[in-house]
């Protein structure tokens, strides 16, 4: 199995690190256009292999022909957010970067499954889909796994329980309009509505929505990378090992949830063919309205993209 990661910045390096730790592929390749960057990052990670017991290959390169035979390609390339910058501010510059990456994937890894991490996520995965021309099952975005992890952590923190026992789901766009579903959040099957006050739940929902921005404001010169990297590898692992995990991913909707033509985060089954099934859950009228706002926001971003 071969996993390729485009972009040797903080998130791409985190992906490569977690891929080695979890031993998700026998061959891990890190790409970047900056001379020596991917090679240096990969060599540093490779030197930890004896400590983790990893016996596969991990290396970096600027030569995109090494994408050949990749089962999964993760795109992390792009400019990160800085304090005060919205994901929408990144639209044009990252659109061109993701377009270039997608062209290389189409040329060298035409049978691969693509996971996009670059922001603004739901627009960037649309770019990758249009440029590669791959079927929708093989192009998806990482957002819901990360947002749900943050939601679960904040719930666990509020209750002083193990995060492993918390299950929660975030749907919609990867941005301020995301929908942390309170009805489905529970601790070992116990609804959080029986464990936390309405005020505390509202606070957790707000913090989840702005979880990325909170980290950006604290770091000053960067954005989150550890959990985003692991979230992408959780998706890649489910695909490479055909685990059939139920994860929230940004996928192209073609009538599901009454929405067509945009990528939004919804629960799916991930296996060796990519998105093997989109799971439709019954939403309340309020949740349906929130998802409609996500659709409108995403469609506006897509319409702002240069011609693809």
N, C-alpha and C positions, 0 to 999 in steps of 0.2 A: 504494500500500500504506500502511496506517495501523497504527501500533503505539501502544497506550495502556499507561501504567504508573501503577498506583494506589499512592500512598505516595511522598512526596518526602523521605523520610529518606535515610540514607547509602546503602542498597542501591538504592532507587528512583532516586536521583540518579546512582549508578554505572551503572545500567541505561540511563538516558537518555544519559549520556556515551558509553558504548560503542556504543549504537545510532547515535549521530551519527557517531562515528569509523568504524564499519563500514558506514555508509550503508545500513542494513537496511530503511529505510522512507522514503517521501517525506514522511510526516507523523508526527511523534512528539509525543504529548501526555502531560504529567505532571500527575497529580491529587493533591490533598491537601485535607483539611478545614480545615487551619490557614490562616487568611486570609493571602494573599500569599506563602506558603512555596513552593508549586509555581511560581508566577509568577517569583519571584526566582531560584530554582534554574534554571528553564528559560531565563531571560534570560541568566544567566551562561554557560550552556552554548551558547546560541545565538550569543553574541558570539565564540565560537571557530570558528564556521562558516567564515569567510574563511580561517582558517589550515588547516583540514582540507579545505576545498573542498566543503563540504556546501551544497547549494543547495535543500534541502527546507525544511519548516516544523517548528519545535519551539517549543512554548509550554506554559505551565502554566495550570491553572484549578481552581476549586472546584466548577464546574458539571459534574455527571456526565452531563448530556445530551450532552456532547462525546464520550462513548464511542461514539456512533453511527458505524457503518460501520468500526469497528475490526476488522481481521482477527485480531489477537492482542492479548490483554490480560494483562499481568503484574501479579499482586497481590504487593506487597512490604509492604503496610501491616501494622502490628502493633508490639507492644512488643519491643525487643531483649533479649537475655539480658544479665544483669549477673553479675559474679563470684559463684560459688557457686550460681547459679540453673540448674536443669536445664530442658531444653526442655519437660518435663512441667509445670513450674510456670507456664508461659505458656498452658496449655491453655484455660482458661476465658475469660480476657480477650481473647486473640487469636482465639478461636473466635467471639466476638461481632463482632469487627472484620471478620474474613473473611466472616462471614455477611452483614453489611451491604454489603460490597463486592460480593459475589456477587449480591445482590438487584438492585443497580444494573446489573451486567453483564447479568443476565437481562432487565431492562427495556429497556436502551438498546443492547445489542450482542448480541442473541440468536443471531447466526450466528457469533460469534467463537470462537476457541480460547483457552483459559485456561491460563496457567502460574502456579502458586502457588509463592511463595518463603517466605512467612511460616512461623514455627515454632510448635509442633512440626509439621514439614512434613507427614509422612504422615497426620496427623490433620486438618490444615488443608485439604489438598487433598480429603479426604473431605467436609469441610464445603462446600467450593465445588461439588463434584459433586452433593451432595444438594440444595443451595439452587438452583443454576442449573437442574438437571434436564437438563443437556446429556448427550449420549451420551458414553461413557467415552473415546472417541477424541479428544474435544475438551476434556478436563480432565486436567491432569497436574501433577506437582510437580517442581521443580528441586532436586536433591540429588546424584544420582549423577555428574553432570558436574563439580560442585564437588569432591566427595569423590575422584573419580578423578584430577582435576587435582592435588590435594594428594598423592595416592599417587604419581603420576608424578613430581612435583617431588622428593619425598623420595628416590625411587629414583635419579633423575638426580644429585641432590646427593651421594648416597653413592658413586656411581660416577664422578663428575666428567665426565659426558657431557651432551650437549645434551638438554634435556627433550623436544624435538621427536622424538627417536628412541625415546622410551619409550612403550610402550603398556601400559595396566593397567586393570583393571575392578573397581569396587566395587559390590556389590549389597546389597539388604536395606533396612532402615530407616535413616533419617537420624538417627543417634544412636550411642551407644556400642556397640550390637550390630551395626553395619554390618559387611559382609563384604568386605574387600579380598582378592580372589582371587589367591593366589600363583601358581597353575598357569598363569594366563593372562598374567602380567606378563612383559614381555620388552623387550629393547633391540635394535631392528632385527631382530627374530625370534629373538634369543638369550635363552633363559629366564634370569630373574634368579637361579634356583637354581644356575646354572653360573657366576655372576659374584659372588654375595654369600654370606656364611656364613649358616647358619640363624639364628644369634643376631642378626645385623644385619637380616635380613628380619623377624624377630619385632619388633625395635625399630621398624622402619619401619611395620609393620602397626599397632602400638600408637599410634604418633604420628599415623597417618592417622585412626584412630578418634577420637582426641581432638584433632584438628586445630583445630576451631572453638573448643573450650574453651581451648586453648593461647593463641590470639589474644585471647580474652576476658580471660584472666588477665593478659596483657601490657598490654592497652589500659586496663584498670581501669574505664573508663566507656563502653565500646562493644563492638562485635563486628565480625567481618570484613565487608567491604563491596565491595572492589575485585574480587576473584575471584568472589564470589557474583553480582555484577552482570553480569560478563562471561559467566558460565556460563548465566544466564538468557537473555542475548542470543544465545548460541550456539544455544540451542534455538529461539528466535524466528526467527533467521536461516534455520535449516533449514526451518522451516515456511513463512515468507514467500517464500523462494526455491525451495521445493520441492526441496531438496537431497538428500533421502533419507539424511541422516546417520544412522549407528548411534550412538546415545547412550543412556546409562543414565538413565532417568526414573522417577519415582514414578507408577505407573499402577494402575488397578483391575484386579486379577487375578480372572478368572472361570473358574478351573480350571487355568490355567497354573501349572506347578510344583506342582500338587496343592493350590493355595491358592485360596480364593474369598472375595470380599467385603471385602478390604482393599487399600489402596494400598501398594505396596512398590517399591523401585528395582530395575528389571530392564532389560536392553538392549532397545531398540525402534528401529524405523525411523521417523524423523520427516519428514513431508512436508506438502504443502498441505492435506491432510485431517486433520492432527494425527498421532496415533499410528496409523500405517498397518499396522504389524505388531509383535507382541511376539515377540521371539526367545527361544526356550527352549534353553538349553544344558544339557548333561548335567552334573549335580553329583555329587560324591562323597557317600557317606553322611554324612560329617562336615559337609560344606557344606549338605546337605539339613537336617540337625539345626539348624544355625545359622540357616538361613532360616526354619525352623519357630519358633524363638525370636523372630525378628523379627516374624513373623505374630502370635504371642501378645502381644507387647509392643504392637503397633499396634492389635490388637483391644481390648486393655485400655484404651488411650487413647480409642478410638472409643466404648466403652461408658461412659466417664466424661464424654462430651460431653452438654450439655443437649439436650433434645429438639429436633430440627431440623424 
